[in-house]
Amino acid sequence: MKAVASRWSFLGARDNPDSQVELTYNWDTEDYDGGRNFGHLAYQVDDIYGLCQKLMDSGVTINRPPRDGHMAFVRSPDGISIELLQKNGSLPKQEPWASMENTGSW
């Protein structure tokens, strides 16, 4: 097994220190392109439909729309999948989301 040097730091919400995300940079020679970047991040949101609409209006592609009122996926500019989860269960199904197809990969 090859040892890999890395550098890391943590990012978290000031009012929720238990929600930290480790930000890591590995100096190995493996290319982590195509979104194969150690999984994905997930965020709980207050209004998944409203947030997805705001993201779309800002030019973000919704790769997996919230058809079920509960879960959606977008990608960061460098290809990391980000999952959006509706807080406190699913919202009732709503158009145009319920019939929207996936775009790209997530």
C-alpha positions as CSV (number, residue, x, y, z in Angstrom):
1,M,0.0,0.0,0.0
2,K,1.4,3.4,-1.0
3,A,1.4,6.2,1.5
4,V,-0.3,9.4,0.3
5,A,0.6,12.8,1.6
6,S,-2.5,15.0,2.1
7,R,-3.5,18.3,3.6
8,W,-6.8,18.9,5.2
9,S,-9.0,21.4,7.0
10,F,-12.6,21.5,8.3
11,L,-15.5,23.6,7.2
12,G,-18.7,23.9,9.3
13,A,-21.5,26.0,10.3
14,R,-20.7,28.3,13.3
15,D,-23.9,27.4,15.1
16,N,-23.6,23.7,14.4
17,P,-20.1,22.4,15.1
18,D,-21.1,18.8,14.7
19,S,-21.8,19.4,11.0
20,Q,-18.2,19.8,9.8
21,V,-17.0,18.7,6.4
22,E,-13.4,17.7,6.0
23,L,-11.7,19.4,3.0
24,T,-8.8,17.3,1.8
25,Y,-6.3,17.6,-1.0
26,N,-4.3,14.5,-1.8
27,W,-0.9,14.8,-3.5
28,D,-0.9,11.4,-5.1
29,T,-0.8,10.8,-8.8
30,E,-4.3,9.3,-9.3
31,D,-6.6,11.5,-11.3
32,Y,-10.0,11.9,-9.5
33,D,-12.0,13.3,-12.4
34,G,-15.5,12.6,-13.6
35,G,-17.0,13.1,-10.2
36,R,-15.2,10.1,-8.6
37,N,-14.2,12.2,-5.7
38,F,-14.9,10.2,-2.6
39,G,-18.7,10.2,-2.8
40,H,-20.8,13.3,-2.3
41,L,-22.1,15.9,0.1
42,A,-25.7,16.1,1.3
43,Y,-27.5,19.1,2.7
44,Q,-30.9,19.2,4.4
45,V,-33.0,22.1,3.0
46,D,-36.1,23.9,4.2
47,D,-37.8,24.0,0.7
48,I,-36.4,21.7,-1.9
49,Y,-38.6,23.1,-4.7
50,G,-37.8,26.7,-3.9
51,L,-34.1,26.0,-3.7
52,C,-34.0,24.0,-6.9
53,Q,-35.9,26.8,-8.7
54,K,-33.4,29.4,-7.3
55,L,-30.5,27.3,-8.5
56,M,-32.0,26.8,-12.0
57,D,-32.7,30.5,-12.2
58,S,-29.0,31.0,-11.5
59,G,-27.9,28.6,-14.3
60,V,-27.3,25.5,-12.2
61,T,-28.4,22.2,-13.8
62,I,-30.6,20.0,-11.7
63,N,-29.2,16.6,-12.5
64,R,-31.8,14.7,-10.5
65,P,-34.9,16.8,-10.0
66,P,-36.9,16.5,-6.7
67,R,-39.7,14.4,-8.4
68,D,-40.6,12.8,-5.0
69,G,-40.5,16.1,-3.1
70,H,-37.7,14.8,-1.1
71,M,-34.4,14.4,-2.9
72,A,-32.5,16.2,-5.7
73,F,-28.9,16.2,-7.0
74,V,-26.8,18.9,-8.5
75,R,-23.0,19.0,-9.3
76,S,-20.4,21.5,-8.2
77,P,-18.4,23.2,-11.0
78,D,-15.7,20.6,-10.5
79,G,-18.1,17.7,-10.7
80,I,-18.8,16.8,-7.1
81,S,-22.3,15.5,-6.6
82,I,-24.3,17.4,-4.0
83,E,-27.5,15.9,-2.7
84,L,-30.3,18.1,-1.5
85,L,-32.7,16.5,1.0
86,Q,-36.0,18.0,2.1
87,K,-36.1,18.7,5.9
88,N,-38.9,17.0,7.9
89,G,-39.9,14.5,5.2
90,S,-41.2,14.9,1.7
91,L,-43.2,17.7,0.3
92,P,-46.3,16.8,-1.8
93,K,-45.4,16.0,-5.4
94,Q,-45.5,19.2,-7.6
95,E,-45.1,20.1,-11.2
96,P,-42.9,20.7,-13.1
97,W,-40.7,18.7,-10.8
98,A,-42.8,15.5,-10.7
99,S,-42.4,14.9,-14.5
100,M,-38.9,16.3,-15.0
101,E,-36.3,14.0,-16.4
102,N,-32.7,13.5,-15.2
103,T,-30.0,15.6,-16.9
104,G,-26.5,14.2,-17.1
105,S,-25.2,12.1,-14.3
106,W,-25.5,12.5,-10.6
